[in-house]
Amino acid sequence: MGKDFFAPAKKASAAASIMVQYLVGRPQHERRSYERASREAYIQNVIVNRCVCMIATAAASVDLDVFSGKTEDTREELEDHPLVTLLERPNPRYGDDAFFRALYSMYLIGGEVFVERVSSAAQIKELWLHRPDRIVVTPGETGLPASYAYKNGVSQKVFPCDLITGESDILHLRDFNPIDDWRGLSSCDPASYSIDIHNEGSAWNFGLLKNGARPSGALMVKSNESNRAATLTDQQFKRLKEEIYESMAGGQNAGRPIVLEGDMDWKEFSLNPKDMDFQNSNFEACRNIARAFGVPPILLGIPGDSTYNNLREAKLAFWEDTVLPLANFVIAELNHWLAPKFGANIYIDVCEESISALSLRRDERRKSLQIADFLTINEKRAEDGKEPIEGGDVLLVDSVKVPLQMAGMAQQQLAESSGATQDETPDASMSKGQYVEFLIKKQGFPGAQAKRIAEIVYGV
């Protein structure tokens, strides 16, 4: 039988079937415990908690606008639209700020988060978040997920996926994981050693303070008539060692007193500050945790970091390097998965003008535009996102800049060289503003327009 040329074409990766041939149909669970990461990192570690809260709160505070049209000419903001209503109230439980704070927090802690869309009468009405440890991904034969299964105790809900387009009612947002094709990588993973150091150091210091802040010591056996060599039998040594380990080892037992039997004595060690320098090691662990999450340590009040000249620059770097890339990533995924369901050429965009932390960048940009003498007034206003003004399509130069051969000429000579008549020659009593206005008039602009240009450009 010949080839069916009218059969629908199938799009699939040539290597995907080989990549997943040993995983097809096998549910891919989370490689680590999300609950353990949440407890040991987010709940117990103050640095992780603060980093996650700062990033999630900042990213959730970004205003989201809905537009139609893909080009600048057809771009139009939609204020009364079903997608705007959905983003403002994703579900009856969460508003926009609480929803996106939870989304970003789950993503940062677990390296991934799952979003479910709920439809009614062929229209999306709600968005819900699901924890990573409750979703199981089943690989498909084309390299795309075959299904997502939500499991909570004995109940289970399966969300099928299109093996060609990957279309599903579940959106899987995940960070890149170099050793797992299906699950994301949390920022807690590269910072795991530093998190453990900080947690153990805090527990150790707490144990010492709770029990009088006494350092460790040595247990000495006294010599007597029955034991002149001051030694213990193997059984006595083993039992005593086990009792000491159970009652004194670990941060939770730090400084706990020990009950001695017979002729034994406890000698405390005298440790200098260098040997007990928990503070510096804790600070270094804090810095490593902050770096893993992309938060400048100076914003957390951690000493020893002088990368930025001031707090304002650190906040700007935090927004530009961490918050905005994360927010743009999430919005880009929503534009592929959610926005097309509300019509063609509908998309969500971030309103950077509403972010006060970016004012430093905007000020620097406006200064560079102000000194750009190769742009007209309206071109500068367009670059700054403002509407054009009448008479702004002109190129202006600094009035104090003149050709080299005219340097040192008096005002009257300069006016004569520009073609002014005796009646049009400026006098010495002119103010700076009047003189600038006079020069602009010489370029052919009417009086009111020349005065306006002088005010806008030169501030006179």
N, C-alpha and C positions, 0 to 999 in steps of 0.2 A: 504493500500500500504506500502510495506516495506521501510526501510531506504535506501537512495541512498548513497552507500559507495564511489561512484566515484565523488560525488559532492565536489567542492572545499571547503576546510575548511575556516571558517571565524574567524579571530582573533579580539577579542574585549574585553574590560574590563568588568567584571561582574557587577561592580558598576557604570560604566560610564553612562549606560542608565538611572539609577536611579538618578545619579548626575545631569544630564542635561534634565530630562524629562519635567521640567517646563521652559526650555530655548530653546528646539529644535525649530529651525526655527525662533527664535526671534533674530534679529540683536543686537549684543553687541557693543554699542558705547563706546567711551572713557568716563570714569567716571568723568573726570575733563576736564577743558579747556586747551588744549595744547597751544593755542594761548596766553591765560592769563599767563600760567606758563612761556612761552617764553618772554613775555613782562615784567612781574614783577620780574622774577628771572634773566634770561639771559641778557635781554636788559638793565634793570634799576639797577640791583645789581652788583656792581663791583666784589665782591667776587665770586659769582656764575659764572659770565662771565669768570673770570680768572681761576677758577677751571676747568670749562668745556674746555676752550681753552688749558690749560696745559695737561689735560688727553688726549683729542682728538688729539692734535698735537704730543704728545709723542707716543701714540698708532699707529697713522698713519705713523710715521717715521720708524717703525719696518720693516725691510726687510723680504719679504715673498718669500720662495723658494718652488718650485714644485718638488716632488720626485716620483719615481716609486719603488715598492718593499716595503714590510712591515717589513722585517728583515734587520739586519745590513749587512748581506752577500749580499743581493739582492738590497739594497738601492742604488739608483742612482739619482743624481740631473739632472733634465731636464731643459736645458737652452733655447732650441728652441721647444716650445710646444704651442698649441692653448690656454691652460689654462694660461700659462705665459703671452701671449699676451693680454688675456682678463683682467687679474689682473693689467697689466700695463696701459691699457686704457679701463676701464669698459664701457664707452659710449662716444659719440662724445663731450659731454659737460664737462665731468670730467676726469682728469687723476687719477692715483692711489692715490696720496696723498690727492687731493681735495675730491675724492670719500669717502675714509675712514675717513677723518676728518669730513665730513658731517654725515656719518653713526654713528660714535661715539658721535658726538654732539647731534644728534636727540635722540640717546639711553639714554644719560645722562639726557637730559632735560625732555623727555617724558616717560622714563622707557621702551621704546620699539621703534622699527623701522622695517619697512617692505622693503624687497629687492625683486625686480621683475627681473626675467631672461627672456630675449627675444631671441627666436630661429629663425633661418632661414636655410632652407634646412637641417633640423634635427640636427643642430649644434647651440650651444649657442653663440650668437654674442655680446650681451650687457647685462649690469646690471644697474638697475635704483632703486633709493631710493624713498620711499613714506612717507609722514608725517603721524604720528599716528592719527591725527584728521580727516584724509581723508579716512581712511580704516575702514570698518565695518566688524566685525567677526560674522559669523552665525554659531552657534553650531550645530553639527551633533548628531545623535542618538547614536553613538559609543563612544562619549567622545572626538572625534576629530572635528576640524572645518569642516563644510560642504562646506563653501565657504568664500572667501574674496571679498569684494566689494569696489572698489575705487570710491569715490564720490567727485566730484569737481563742485559745483553749480548744474546744472540740468543734467549734464552728469554722466554716471555710467558705470563701467566696472566690470564684475563679473569674478572671478578666481575660478573655482571649485576645490575641494579637494577630494582625494581618501579617503573614510571613513574607509578603512582598514589600508592602509600604511601612510596616511596623506600626500601623494605626491601632490605637487602643484607648480605652477610657482611663487608662493609667499613664501618667507621665512620670518617667523615672529620671530624676535629676541626680547625677552622680559625678563625683570628682574622679579624675584620671587615676587608674590603678594599674601599674605596670605588670602585675602578676595575676590579675583577675580580669577576665573579659566581661564579667556580669555584675560585679559589685564595686562600689566606690571605695576610695581611700580617705579615711578621716585625718584631719590635722592633728588629732590626738596621737596617731600612730608614730610619726617621726619625733614627737615630743614625749613619748612614753617614758623614756629613761629619766628625763628631767622632771616629769610629773611624779614619778616614783621617788626621786631624790627629794623633791620638795615635800611630798606627803610624809615620807619617812623621817625627814629632818624635823618637820613640824611635830610629828608624833613623839620623836626622841626628846626634843626640847620640852614638850609638854609633860612627858613622863618625868624628866629630871626636875622640872619646876614643881610638879605635883608631889614629889617625894623628897623635897628639900634640896634639889639641885646638887646631890652628892655624886662625885665621879665614881668610876668602878674601882676595884681593888683586888687584893690577893688573899686567899684563905690559907692560913699557916697552921700546921700541926705542932703543938708544943711537945717537947721531950719530957717524959716522966719515967718512973721506975718500970712500968710495964711496957713502955715504948720508947726506949732510949734513942732509937734511930729516928724518931719522929716521922714515921712513914705509915702509910695506909695499905691494907691488903687490896688486892685487885677488886674484890667484891665491894669493899667500902669505898674505894675510889670511884668505881662505876656508879654506885648509888648516889654518892655525893655530887658527882658531875651531872647526873640526870636531874637531881633536885635543883641545883644551881641554874641549869639551863631552863628548866620549866618555870622557875620563880623569878629569874632575873634577866634572862635574855629577851631581846626585842625592845622596841620603843615603848610598848605598853607597860613593861616591867622596869623601866629605867629608874634607878635610885631606890627601888623597893628594899626594905631591910630584910636580912636573912637571920634565921634562928640557928644557932650553932649548938652542937653536942660535944661533951667531953672537953678535953684540953685543946681547943682550937681558938684561933684569933684571926680577926679580919683587919687587914691593913689597906687603907685607902691609897689609891694612886693620886699623886699631885700632878695634874695635867695643866700645862701652860695654855694661854689663849690660842697659840698657833695650832696645837693639837685638837682644840675644840672649836675651830673656826667654822661654825655652822652658818654664820651670817653671810660670809662671802660666797660659800658654796650655794646657799639658798638664793642669793641674788643672781648668781650665774645661771642657776636652774630657771629662775623667773625670766631672765632675759632670753634663754633658749625657748621657753614656752611661748613668750610673746612673739619671737621671730617666726616660730612655726605657724602662728595664726596671722602673721602679717601686721601686728600692732606695734608701733614704735614704743620701746620700753619707757621712754620719757613720759608718755601719756598715762602709764600705770604707776608713776611715781617711783620707778626703780632707779636707784642711783648708779652711776658708773657708765652711762651711755651719753655721749656727747656728739652723736652723729649730726644732729640738727642744730641750727643756730638759735632757734627759739621754739616755743610751744606752737606758734602759729604755723611754722613750716612743717612741724611734725604732724599737726592735724591735716594739713594739705596733703602730705605724703600718704597719710592713713586713708584719706578719701580716694586719692588718685590711684594708689597701688593696691588697695584691698577692697574698699567698699564698692566703688563704682564698677570695677571688673566683675565682682560677684553679682551685683544688681543687673548689669548688662547681660551676663550669662543667663540668669534666670528669665529675664524679659525676652531674650532671643528665643529661648526654648518655648515660652508661652506663645510667642508670635508664630511658631511653627505648629504648635499643638492645639492652641485654644482660639487665637484670633481668626483663622480662616473659617471657623464655624459660624462666625457672625457676618460673613460677607467677604467678597473679593476686595483686595487692597486695603483691608482693615488691619491696623497694627498698633501696638503699644510702644510708647517711647518714654524715656526718662527725662524729666524736666530739671536740667542742671541749674537753671536760673534760680530755683527755689532752695538751693543748697548754699547756706551762708558760709560754710567752710571753704568754698571755692572762690570766695571774694578776692583772695590774694592773687589767684591766677587771672581772674577777670581784670583786676587793677593793672597787672603787668601787661596784659594783652592790650588794654586801652591805651596805656602809655606808649606801647610800640606802635599802635595805630596813629596816635597823635603826632608822632615825629616822622611818620611815613609821608614824605613829600611827593611820592609818585602815585598817590591815590586821591581821588576827588572826595569831597565831603560826603556825598551819598554812598560812595564805595566804602568809606570808613564806617558809615552808619549801617550799611548792609552787613559788614563783617561783625558788627556788634549786635546784630539782630534787631535793628531799629528801622522804622519806615523812612523813605527818602523825603527830603524837604525841597521846597521850591527854590531854585537857584543854586542847588547843591551839586550840580553836575559840572563843576569847574575844578581845575587843578590850581591850588594855591601854594605859594612858596613863602618862606620866611622873609618878612619885609626888610630885615637888616642885612640880608645877603645880596650883594651886588656884584657885577662883573669886576674882575681885578683892575681893569683900566679905569674904573670909576671909583675905586677906593679912595677915600679922603676928600671927596667932593662935598661941598656944602649942600644943604637941602635945596636951595634955589637953583644951583647948578644941576643937581640931579633932576629937578623938575623940568628945567629947560632942555636937558638931554632927552627927556621922555616925550618932548613935543608940546609942553604946556605953554600957553600964552601968558602974557603978563598978568592978566586978570585971574588966571588959574594957578599962579605961583603961590605956594604956601608961605605964610609969614612965620616969623620966629615965635610968635605968641601962641601958636597952635599947641594943643596938648598931644600926648602920645596917641590917644584914641582918635582925635581929629586928623592927625597926620596919617595914621594907618587907613582911615576911612577915605582920605584924599587919594592915597595911592591906589586903593581898590577902585575908586571912581575912574581913575585914569585908564583902567583896564576895560572900561566900557560899561560898568555896572551902574544902574540908577542909584540915586541917593539912599533910599530906604533899604534896598538890597545890599548896598555896600556897608551900611551901618550894621545890618544883621549879620553879615559875614564877619565883620570885625569883632562883634560880640561873641560869636560862636567859636571862631578859630583862635583869635588872639586874646579873648577875654577882656577887651577894652570897651 
